[in-house]
């Protein structure tokens, strides 16, 4: 398998975030936690938020997922820091794709949106399956 | 001449170029490709003979009925059923298991037990959960031993006087394990339990003989054995089908209907409410004709050789783990993991080379948990696959490490 073939599928950002995630890990004392599974593939993402009032001061994720999903979660955690709950709720897949700089095929869009749906769960009180 | 050299020209889809590469289709375990004869038989049926079956008193109706019912005869011979009344057409394997679980489910009582296995597809787990929940029955599973065979000693401990049904797969869709059907059936029968065998992965791969397997129910799908989607087969022992009350109602399955009751039709139509999948039955006939022309022994031998090449080749690649029993003891399945890579990324990277494999939990989440993985990548083989294609897979997998 050539690295060129992979580059068409996985942008440099995805590969970099997959290899060296910046926001993967536990967040002790998190104020909001949620976890969900992608029923298509069994991928699992847990998102932990530190909140001060209405503002998110930090976010971390852990999970067992593909490169696209892990990179999306990593980017999301980065984007969340400093945002209000309301601003965080407004984040969409397009915001993550803009950072990932990747054209994700429809069959893999769920890999990008899983961290977003976990975020919404966390903001709505959190749930663990 | 090797089997694939004979068969490849018969499969139009193998002309496809995928991502700049000739298609290497290694996902027949999910759904196989179709030979031209199957596609043409269905088109011809729609172009010449289509009508509803059984009560149409006109030429096309008679032709359609004849085609539909002759598919049943063809299936009966293909699986070695004792009579055509034992062959019920369904929408597929899942539908067949659900039909049995619903029907048998109503005969269960609180405290009765249903025994499945740890290696089942969700289709052979969830219908039994629903049946058990509705009647207060308990669902238990035979665990795995060693490299992915069933622990029959544990089965003996799990069987009780309350065990009413034992439902298990003939060939695991992940591990490829070929389960000893006769031995399991004999054990189940000792406590008076009925047996259902999920044959989805076996029917495309092995010669089948219901009288030898001796199970009470056997289910499979056409679409994994070169036939169309939307039709499957439920084999049921005649004496049992005669005793069972149908669980699903509608037209076709009745003789006479009053406002408050109905008299059931004869077998096998009693279990086929509504307009059946007629064109699909025509396609299934063509698929069976195709497989029989090749000979199921030759099919099994060809696929075994490919599986062996894949299992041994994959296992020799550093960082690759292959799941399941040794190649000589398995169906046409090779599930594997590449260290440090998620199965979906493996599948996507292979797809970039035109190689189609399955990735994920393969609808067997309890088995994935038992193996301690989220999912695996899986290559499955059919009559049209060649040793060259397996070599392409092996080369591509060997190069995956540097790709991501």
Interface residues (C-beta under 8 A of the other chain):
Chain A: X1 X2 X3 X5 X6 X8 X9 X10 X15 X18 X40 X41 X42 X43 X44 X64 X65 X66 X67 X68 X108 X111
Chain B: X342 X343 X344 X345 X348 X349 X350 X352 X353 X359 X360 X361 X365 X368 X374 X375 X396 X397 X399 X400 X402 X403 X404
